[in-house]
Amino acid sequence: MRRETGATAEAVGTQTAVVARRRGGPRRGSAAAFRAAVEERLRALEREMAEVKGRVNGLIFLIAGTVVAQIILRLIE
């Protein structure tokens, strides 16, 4: 059995509420709960974007270092 944590469980709950609303079911939660869910998803997205930014910066520095190393090796020859 898979346990869901924090944002995942809340996202699943939000999706369930959306599906229930589409099916004509009762509205679950309030506007404040919806805002809280959106804010949590936004924070998760910000964390993921920061991770992607860090990886891209790492790749840029790796490529720049490789170019510099190749230039130095050609100058030495």
N, C-alpha and C positions, 0 to 999 in steps of 0.2 A: 504494500500500500504506500502510495507516494504522499508525503506531507508537503503542503504548500506553506510558504512563508510570506510574511509581511505583504509586500506590494503585489506578489503573485496572487495570493488569496483575495486581496482587495480587488485586483483587476478582474479576476474570475467572477467575483460577486457583482461587480459593475456590469460585466458582460451579461450575466444572468438577468439582471434588472432590465437591461436594454432589450434582451430577447423577450422577456415577459411583457414589456411594454408593446413591442411590435406585435405580439400575439393577442393583444387586447387585454392582457392581465392587469392586475392592480399595480399601481406605481409603488415602488419600494424606495425608501429613503427620502431625504429632503434635499432642498437646494444646497444646504450647508454640507451635507454628506457628499453630494455630487462635487462641490467645489473642493472638498478635502481629497476626494479620489483623484480629481484632475491635477491638483497640486502635487500629490504623491507621484503620479505618473510623470509629471513634468520634471520633478526632482530626479527620478530614475533616468529619464532621458538626458538630463544635464550631466549626470554621472557617466553615462555611456558615451556621450559626446566628448567629455573630458578625456576618457580613455582612448577614444579614436584619435583625438588631437595629439595626445602623447605618443601614440604609435606612429602617426604621420611625421611628427617632429623627429622621432628616432630614425625613421627611414631617410628623411632628408639629410640628417647629420651623417648617417652611414654612407649615403651616396656622395656627399660632399667630401668626406674623409677619403673615400676610394679615389675620387678624382684628384685630390691633392696628392695622395700617395703615388698615383700614376704619373703625375706631372713631375714629382721629385725623382722618381725612378728614371724617367726619360732624360732629365737634366743630368743625372749622375752618369748615364751611359756615354 
